[in-house]
């Protein structure tokens, strides 16, 4: 049986034309998607604030930049971190308890207490982080002092 006789004439051309139309549509969608994704790369990237955990390393930032002081914490023991800093140079943006991503924190209680600061004006100051019971004076062994240098 000859199947070519059963097909209407121009079937191959019709298929080729519709395939080309479909291909053009997919390519144009792909090009538009690529342009949309690349525009994100053209805009200035948000950089994550630097994280400091060692008080022996000076925090060096520019005016307007943010940084994080991260300290080990166990909220189950009733102690918490408190900070003292110069408010004319630094602004405390947020403070939060962060748990490690690779641990099941239903079984653990320790994490990191993070203070996020923004540098308001140029200068040098210290951030004193004390670990103790709220309302009680901290022991000298439980204070960590970070030196912060803000340039303009």
N, C-alpha and C positions, 0 to 999 in steps of 0.2 A: 504494500500500500504506500503510495506516495503522499507523505504528510505535507509537503510544500503546497499541494493543491488545496488542502483544508484551511491553511492560514490565509488571512486576508493580505492583499499586496501591501508593501511598505511596512510590514511589521518590524523588521529589523531596524529600519530607519526610525520608526516611531519609538522603539525601545531605546535606541541610541540617543535620540533627542530628549526623552524623558530622563534618561540616566544622566545626561549632561546637565539638565536643569537641576536635578537633584544634587549633583556634585557641586554645581555653582552655589546652591543654597547652603550646603554644608560648609563649603570653603568660606563663604562670606560670613557665616556665623562664627566659624573658627577664627577668622581674621579679626572680627569685632571683639571676640573674647580675648584674643591675644593683646589687642590694643588696650582693652579695659584693664587687664592684669598688669600690663607694663606701665600704665599711668600711675599705679601705686608705687612703682619703683622710681618714678620721676619725682615724686613728692619727697620732701625731707623726711628721713626715717626717724621714728621715735626711738631713741636709745634708752635702754633700761638703765636705771640709776646704779652706780657702783655700790657694791656691798662691802662693808668693812667689819671685820670681826676681831682683829688683832689691834689692841691699843698702842702697840709699839710702832705701828705704821701710821704716819700722819695722813689725815684726810685732806687732799688738795682738790678743790673744786673752783669753778668760776662762778661769778655772781649770776644768779638765776637758775643754776643747776641743782639737781637733787642728788642725794646720796642716802644710803641705808646703813644704819648700825645694827648688826645682827648679833644677838647674844643667846647662848644656850639657856634654856628655861625648862623647868619641870613644874607646871601649874598645880600638880597634885600635892606638893609640899606646903602650899599656902604662902610661898614667897613670890614676890614679883619685882620686876625691874622698874625703876623710876629714874628720870633724867633731869639734870640741871644744866642749863646752857644760857648763853647770852642772847636774849630775845631781839636785841637790835641788830645782830649779825645773822642769826638763824631763825627759821620758823619751823616748828614741828607740824608736819603735814598729816601724818598718820602714825598709829602704832597698832601692831597686830601680832598675834601668836600664829606662827606658821609651823605646820608639821611636815616632816620629810615625806616626799611623794612615794618613796620606795618602801614605806613601812605601813603596816596595818595599825592605824592609831586607835583602834578600839581596844588594842592590847597594850599600847604604850601611852605614856603620859607626857614624855618630853618632846620638846620642839625647839623653835627659835623665836625669841621675841624680837621683832624688828621695829625700829624707829626710823621713819622716813623724814628727812629734813630737807628744806630748801634754803639755799644761801641767799639772804636778802641783800647784804651789803658787804663790801670788801673789808677784810680785817682778819685777825687771828683770835681764836677763842678755844675754850676747852668744853667738852661735853662729858660730864661726870655721870656715870651710870652706876646706880647703887642697887644691890640685890638684897632684899629683906622683907620683913613683914610690914605691910602698909601701916603708917603711923608710928613706927618705931625707928630709932636711929640705926643706920647700917654700920656694921663693923668695917674697919679699914680694909680687911681682907676681901670684902665683898663689894669694893668699888673699883670700877674700871674707868680710866680717864682717857679720852680720845682728844688729840690735838687737831683742830680744824683750821685750815688756812684757806681763806676765800680771796681769790684775785678778781680784779675787775675786767 
